[in-house]
Amino acid sequence: LTGFSQLMITRFIADRIFEKKYNLILPNLVGNMVLNMGLGFIISLLFSLIFFKNQGAIFIILFTFNFTIFCGLWIINIVLTSLKSYKFILFSFVLGYLTFLVVSIFLVRFGLNSLLFSFFIGQALLFFMLFGYMVKNHYSDELFRFDFFNRDLIYISLIFSGFFYNLGIWIDKFVFWFTPFTSVEVLGPIRASLVYDIPMFIAYISIAPGMAIFFLKLEVEFAEYYDKYYKAVREGATLQKIYEYGDDMILSARNVILDTMRIQGIAFIIFILFDVYLLKLFKISLLYIPLLHVLMLGTYLQLIFMAVLAILNYFDRRIEVLISSATFAITNFLFSLVTVFLGPYYYGYGLVFSLLVSILVSIILLRRFLDEIHYNTFMLN
């Protein structure tokens, strides 16, 4: 649901910062969150009234509140991430989920509703910490604004890019959840895939080292060369200097991708070497190992794809990002559907081949742009 807003509102806020219209940041963020949370509340309430009517009013209320707070949390989190407030985000997530764990330990004996309540307490604390941080650092005289509805201030392509990218991330899970022979019913229409969910969760944890290097290289090294190049263009530096800075920026973009691949590649090998010990430590069946290796390769490729998309977004290549994201969503759905019906030996390969195709498409588009970057900078901007 929030995928439509994530990239759009992030770019909107970035543009207002560039224009030094800081007073428009907070009210438009609040307006966007209210819109998403309002829609989330209505959709989740109707959903729970239809599918969870036998669970009772308390469950319906807690489910609706959790979904609603999630809608706001996704928006505020991605905005603060784009503003590079990493330390406070980490602190807030640790405190929020620690609160959830502590409260749930005391309330678990009271059943499912108590766990939902514990989760809501943790998520609400996390949300209000992030929101309070945003309010503290971006003062405004207004509470609500909806300037992001102004067609001249937003980019429609970013709305669909965000949607397709998030759809691409989740679509293979939905394929496994809603295929009868790969899933089980958890509660009403909510399903889980025991064969897919556990190794996928571990695979996503395994990309933490590569993710850290990716953000470090992108926001520290590449951002510096990017600013240096475009500052030289704006301030009329010599052509030789502009070309020199351009070459440095292109090399830095290449290093972001390659260094991410190297570090995560090392982490990938370490996980493979110690996977048996890790699974035994957490009492997880060793039968997951073959699928885990495939999904770890998939998340490794997803990290590379994310790095390429981030660089394309830096250069404001919105159409290229849209094409790449749509390719990811469509191919992941089709390939995952095919592999489900091919049988257990092929599970996970849908994600892998989808990302191989998507990376190839995005790399071709990025390389085409970088080959003509000086022309694009001077003639098209």
C-alpha positions as CSV (number, residue, x, y, z in Angstrom):
1,L,0.0,0.0,0.0
2,T,2.7,2.5,1.0
3,G,4.9,1.5,-2.0
4,F,3.1,4.1,-4.1
5,S,4.2,6.9,-1.8
6,Q,7.7,5.9,-0.7
7,L,9.8,7.1,-3.5
8,M,7.5,9.9,-4.4
9,I,7.4,11.6,-1.0
10,T,11.2,11.0,-0.5
11,R,11.9,12.8,-3.8
12,F,9.4,15.5,-3.0
13,I,11.2,16.2,0.4
14,A,14.6,16.1,-1.3
15,D,13.5,18.8,-3.8
16,R,12.1,21.0,-1.1
17,I,15.4,20.7,0.8
18,F,17.3,21.7,-2.4
19,E,14.9,24.7,-2.8
20,K,15.5,25.5,0.9
21,K,11.8,25.4,1.6
22,Y,12.3,23.6,4.9
23,N,8.9,24.7,6.3
24,L,7.1,22.5,3.7
25,I,8.9,19.3,4.7
26,L,7.1,18.3,7.9
27,P,3.5,19.3,7.0
28,N,3.7,17.4,3.7
29,L,5.2,14.4,5.4
30,V,2.4,14.4,7.9
31,G,-0.2,14.9,5.1
32,N,1.2,11.9,3.3
33,M,1.3,9.7,6.4
34,V,-2.3,10.7,7.3
35,L,-3.4,9.7,3.8
36,N,-1.6,6.3,3.9
37,M,-2.6,5.6,7.5
38,G,-6.2,6.6,6.7
39,L,-6.4,4.3,3.7
40,G,-4.6,1.6,5.7
41,F,-7.1,1.9,8.5
42,I,-10.1,1.6,6.2
43,I,-8.7,-1.3,4.2
44,S,-7.5,-3.3,7.2
45,L,-10.8,-2.7,9.1
46,L,-12.9,-3.9,6.2
47,F,-10.5,-6.9,5.7
48,S,-10.6,-7.9,9.3
49,L,-14.4,-7.5,9.6
50,I,-14.8,-9.8,6.6
51,F,-12.2,-12.4,7.3
52,F,-11.7,-12.3,11.1
53,K,-15.2,-11.8,12.3
54,N,-15.0,-15.0,14.3
55,Q,-11.9,-13.8,16.2
56,G,-13.7,-11.1,18.2
57,A,-13.8,-7.3,18.4
58,I,-10.5,-7.0,20.3
59,F,-8.6,-9.0,17.7
60,I,-10.1,-6.9,14.9
61,I,-9.2,-3.6,16.7
62,L,-5.6,-4.7,17.4
63,F,-5.1,-6.0,13.8
64,T,-6.4,-2.8,12.4
65,F,-4.3,-0.6,14.6
66,N,-1.1,-2.6,13.9
67,F,-1.7,-2.4,10.1
68,T,-2.4,1.4,10.4
69,I,0.7,2.1,12.4
70,F,2.8,0.0,9.9
71,C,1.6,2.3,7.1
72,G,2.9,5.4,8.9
73,L,6.1,3.6,10.0
74,W,7.1,2.6,6.5
75,I,6.8,6.2,5.3
76,I,8.6,7.9,8.2
77,N,11.3,5.3,8.2
78,I,12.2,5.6,4.5
79,V,12.2,9.5,4.7
80,L,14.5,9.5,7.7
81,T,16.7,6.9,5.9
82,S,17.0,9.2,2.9
83,L,17.9,12.0,5.4
84,K,20.7,9.8,6.7
85,S,19.5,9.6,10.3
86,Y,20.9,6.1,10.6
87,K,22.0,6.1,14.2
88,F,18.7,7.3,15.5
89,I,16.8,4.8,13.3
90,L,18.9,1.9,14.6
91,F,18.4,3.1,18.2
92,S,14.6,3.4,17.7
93,F,14.3,0.0,16.1
94,V,16.3,-1.7,18.9
95,L,14.3,0.0,21.6
96,G,10.9,-0.6,19.8
97,Y,11.5,-4.3,19.2
98,L,13.1,-4.8,22.6
99,T,10.0,-3.3,24.2
100,F,7.8,-5.7,22.1
101,L,9.9,-8.7,23.3
102,V,9.8,-7.7,27.0
103,V,6.0,-6.9,27.0
104,S,5.2,-10.1,25.1
105,I,7.1,-12.3,27.6
106,F,4.8,-11.0,30.4
107,L,1.6,-11.2,28.3
108,V,2.2,-14.3,26.2
109,R,0.1,-16.5,28.5
110,F,-3.0,-14.5,27.7
111,G,-3.1,-15.7,24.1
112,L,-3.0,-14.2,20.6
113,N,-4.6,-10.9,21.5
114,S,-1.9,-10.2,24.1
115,L,0.8,-10.8,21.5
116,L,-0.9,-8.5,19.0
117,F,-1.1,-5.9,21.8
118,S,2.6,-6.3,22.7
119,F,3.5,-5.9,19.0
120,F,1.4,-2.8,18.8
121,I,3.1,-1.3,21.8
122,G,6.5,-1.8,20.3
123,Q,5.5,-0.5,16.9
124,A,3.8,2.5,18.3
125,L,6.8,3.4,20.4
126,L,9.0,3.0,17.3
127,F,6.7,5.1,15.2
128,F,6.4,8.0,17.7
129,M,10.2,8.0,18.3
130,L,10.8,8.4,14.6
131,F,8.0,10.9,14.2
132,G,9.2,12.9,17.2
133,Y,12.7,13.1,15.8
134,M,11.3,14.4,12.5
135,V,9.2,17.1,14.3
136,K,12.2,18.1,16.5
137,N,14.5,18.6,13.5
138,H,12.0,20.0,10.9
139,Y,9.9,22.7,12.6
140,S,7.0,24.2,10.7
141,D,4.0,26.5,11.6
142,E,1.6,24.1,9.7
143,L,0.6,20.6,10.6
144,F,-0.9,19.4,7.3
145,R,-0.1,20.2,3.7
146,F,-0.9,18.2,0.6
147,D,1.5,19.9,-1.9
148,F,2.5,16.4,-3.1
149,F,-0.8,16.3,-5.0
150,N,0.5,19.1,-7.2
151,R,1.4,17.5,-10.5
152,D,4.2,20.0,-11.0
153,L,5.9,19.1,-7.8
154,I,6.0,15.3,-8.0
155,Y,7.0,12.6,-10.5
156,I,4.3,10.1,-11.4
157,S,6.9,7.6,-12.5
158,L,8.3,7.4,-9.0
159,I,4.9,6.3,-7.7
160,F,4.9,3.3,-10.0
161,S,8.6,2.6,-9.5
162,G,8.0,2.3,-5.7
163,F,5.0,0.1,-6.3
164,F,6.7,-2.3,-8.7
165,Y,9.9,-2.5,-6.6
166,N,7.9,-3.4,-3.4
167,L,5.7,-5.8,-5.4
168,G,8.9,-7.5,-6.8
169,I,10.3,-8.0,-3.3
170,W,7.1,-9.6,-2.1
171,I,5.5,-11.4,-5.1
172,D,7.5,-14.6,-4.8
173,K,6.4,-14.9,-1.2
174,F,2.8,-14.4,-2.2
175,V,3.2,-17.1,-4.9
176,F,4.4,-19.6,-2.2
177,W,1.8,-18.4,0.3
178,F,-1.2,-18.9,-1.9
179,T,-0.2,-22.1,-3.7
180,P,-2.0,-24.8,-1.7
181,F,0.7,-27.4,-1.7
182,T,3.5,-25.0,-0.6
183,S,1.6,-23.3,2.3
184,V,-0.6,-23.8,5.3
185,E,-3.5,-21.7,6.7
186,V,-2.4,-19.7,9.7
187,L,-5.5,-17.6,10.5
188,G,-8.3,-17.0,8.0
189,P,-6.8,-15.9,4.7
190,I,-3.4,-15.4,6.2
191,R,-1.1,-18.2,5.1
192,A,2.5,-19.2,5.6
193,S,4.9,-21.3,3.6
194,L,7.0,-23.4,6.0
195,V,9.2,-24.6,3.2
196,Y,10.0,-21.0,1.9
197,D,9.6,-18.5,4.8
198,I,12.3,-19.8,7.2
199,P,15.2,-20.0,4.7
200,M,14.1,-16.7,3.1
201,F,14.2,-15.0,6.5
202,I,17.7,-16.4,7.1
203,A,18.8,-15.4,3.6
204,Y,17.8,-11.8,4.2
205,I,19.7,-11.7,7.5
206,S,22.8,-12.9,5.6
207,I,23.0,-9.7,3.5
208,A,23.5,-7.4,6.5
209,P,27.3,-7.1,5.9
210,G,26.8,-6.2,2.2
211,M,24.0,-3.8,3.1
212,A,26.3,-1.9,5.5
213,I,29.1,-1.6,3.0
214,F,26.6,-0.5,0.3
215,F,25.2,2.3,2.4
216,L,28.7,3.4,3.5
217,K,30.1,3.5,0.0
218,L,27.0,5.1,-1.5
219,E,26.4,7.9,1.0
220,V,30.0,8.7,1.9
221,E,32.2,8.0,-1.2
222,F,29.9,8.2,-4.2
223,A,27.8,11.1,-2.8
224,E,31.0,13.1,-2.4
225,Y,32.1,12.6,-6.1
226,Y,28.6,13.1,-7.3
227,D,28.4,16.5,-5.5
228,K,31.9,17.5,-6.7
229,Y,31.0,16.8,-10.4
230,Y,27.7,18.6,-10.4
231,K,29.1,21.5,-8.4
232,A,31.8,21.9,-11.0
233,V,29.2,22.0,-13.7
234,R,27.0,24.6,-11.9
235,E,29.9,26.8,-11.0
236,G,31.5,26.8,-14.5
237,A,34.7,24.8,-13.8
238,T,37.1,24.1,-16.7
239,L,36.1,21.3,-19.1
240,Q,39.1,19.3,-18.1
241,K,38.1,19.5,-14.4
242,I,34.5,18.5,-15.2
243,Y,35.7,15.5,-17.2
244,E,38.1,14.6,-14.4
245,Y,35.4,14.8,-11.8
246,G,33.0,12.9,-14.1
247,D,35.5,10.0,-14.5
248,D,36.0,9.9,-10.7
249,M,32.2,9.8,-10.2
250,I,31.8,6.9,-12.7
251,L,34.6,5.0,-11.1
252,S,33.0,5.5,-7.6
253,A,29.7,4.3,-8.9
254,R,31.4,1.2,-10.2
255,N,33.2,0.7,-6.9
256,V,29.9,0.9,-5.0
257,I,28.6,-2.1,-6.9
258,L,31.9,-4.1,-6.9
259,D,32.7,-3.5,-3.3
260,T,29.2,-4.5,-2.3
261,M,29.6,-7.7,-4.4
262,R,33.0,-8.5,-2.8
263,I,32.0,-8.0,0.8
264,Q,28.7,-9.8,0.5
265,G,30.4,-12.5,-1.5
266,I,32.8,-13.1,1.4
267,A,29.8,-13.2,3.8
268,F,28.0,-15.6,1.5
269,I,30.9,-18.0,1.6
270,I,31.2,-17.8,5.4
271,F,27.5,-18.5,5.8
272,I,27.8,-21.5,3.5
273,L,30.8,-22.9,5.5
274,F,29.0,-22.5,8.8
275,D,25.4,-23.1,7.8
276,V,25.1,-26.5,9.4
277,Y,26.4,-25.1,12.8
278,L,24.1,-22.1,12.6
279,L,21.0,-24.1,11.8
280,K,21.8,-26.6,14.6
281,L,22.4,-23.7,17.0
282,F,18.9,-22.3,16.4
283,K,17.4,-25.8,16.1
284,I,16.3,-25.4,12.5
285,S,16.0,-28.4,10.3
286,L,19.1,-29.1,8.1
287,L,16.7,-30.0,5.2
288,Y,16.4,-26.3,4.6
289,I,20.1,-26.1,3.5
290,P,19.7,-26.6,-0.3
291,L,16.9,-24.0,-0.5
292,L,18.8,-21.7,1.8
293,H,21.8,-21.6,-0.5
294,V,19.6,-20.8,-3.5
295,L,17.8,-18.0,-1.6
296,M,21.1,-16.6,-0.2
297,L,22.2,-16.3,-3.8
298,G,18.8,-14.6,-4.5
299,T,19.2,-12.0,-1.7
300,Y,22.8,-11.5,-2.8
301,L,21.6,-10.6,-6.3
302,Q,18.8,-8.4,-4.8
303,L,21.5,-6.4,-3.0
304,I,23.3,-5.8,-6.2
305,F,20.1,-4.8,-7.9
306,M,19.4,-2.4,-5.1
307,A,22.8,-0.8,-5.5
308,V,22.3,-0.3,-9.3
309,L,18.8,1.2,-8.6
310,A,20.2,3.5,-6.0
311,I,22.8,4.9,-8.4
312,L,20.1,5.3,-11.1
313,N,18.0,7.2,-8.6
314,Y,20.9,9.4,-7.7
315,F,21.2,10.4,-11.4
316,D,17.4,11.0,-11.5
317,R,16.9,8.3,-14.2
318,R,13.3,7.8,-13.3
319,I,12.2,5.9,-16.5
320,E,15.2,3.5,-16.2
321,V,14.2,2.8,-12.6
322,L,10.6,2.2,-13.6
323,I,11.6,-0.2,-16.3
324,S,14.0,-2.1,-14.0
325,S,11.5,-2.3,-11.2
326,A,8.7,-3.4,-13.5
327,T,11.0,-6.1,-15.0
328,F,11.8,-7.3,-11.5
329,A,8.1,-7.6,-10.4
330,I,6.9,-9.2,-13.6
331,T,9.7,-11.7,-14.0
332,N,9.7,-12.6,-10.3
333,F,6.0,-13.5,-10.5
334,L,6.3,-15.5,-13.7
335,F,9.5,-17.3,-12.8
336,S,8.4,-18.1,-9.2
337,L,5.1,-19.4,-10.5
338,V,6.9,-21.7,-12.9
339,T,9.3,-23.0,-10.3
340,V,6.5,-23.8,-7.8
341,F,4.9,-26.1,-10.3
342,L,8.3,-27.6,-11.4
343,G,8.7,-29.0,-7.9
344,P,10.8,-28.6,-4.7
345,Y,14.2,-28.9,-6.5
346,Y,13.4,-25.7,-8.3
347,Y,12.2,-23.6,-5.4
348,G,14.0,-20.2,-5.1
349,Y,15.3,-20.2,-8.7
350,G,12.5,-18.0,-9.8
351,L,13.8,-15.2,-7.6
352,V,17.4,-15.9,-8.7
353,F,16.7,-15.8,-12.5
354,S,14.3,-12.8,-12.1
355,L,17.1,-10.8,-10.4
356,L,19.7,-11.9,-13.0
357,V,17.4,-10.5,-15.7
358,S,16.6,-7.4,-13.7
359,I,20.3,-6.7,-13.0
360,L,21.2,-7.2,-16.6
361,V,18.5,-4.7,-17.7
362,S,19.4,-2.1,-15.1
363,I,23.2,-2.4,-15.7
364,I,22.6,-1.9,-19.5
365,L,20.5,1.2,-18.8
366,L,23.0,2.6,-16.3
367,R,25.9,2.0,-18.6
368,R,24.1,3.7,-21.5
369,F,23.5,6.7,-19.3
370,L,27.1,6.9,-18.0
371,D,28.6,6.6,-21.5
372,E,26.7,9.8,-22.4
373,I,26.8,11.5,-19.0
374,H,28.4,14.8,-20.2
375,Y,25.9,15.1,-23.1
376,N,23.0,14.4,-20.7
377,T,24.4,16.9,-18.2
378,F,24.9,19.8,-20.6
379,M,22.2,19.2,-23.2
380,L,19.3,17.7,-21.4
381,N,19.3,19.5,-18.1
